[in-house]
Amino acid sequence: MSFKSFIKKFRSKTKEFFRDEYGGNLVEYALLIGFALFVFFIIISVVTSMLDWTVGLSDDFLELFK
């Protein structure tokens, strides 16, 4: 396969991908993965803030007995 034929095939596949009227599965999967990562990081931030809160409460509780 020569370089020119590769470029020609690449251009035709790129044009076909962007002219697709149905949106394509790649775009849908990218949006789903992005949303899943967004929700994952929100859950992780809530859990870490809860852990920090409990550590703060335990430090305050231990200071009562000093």
Order of alpha helices (4+ residues) and beta strands (2+ residues): alpha-alpha
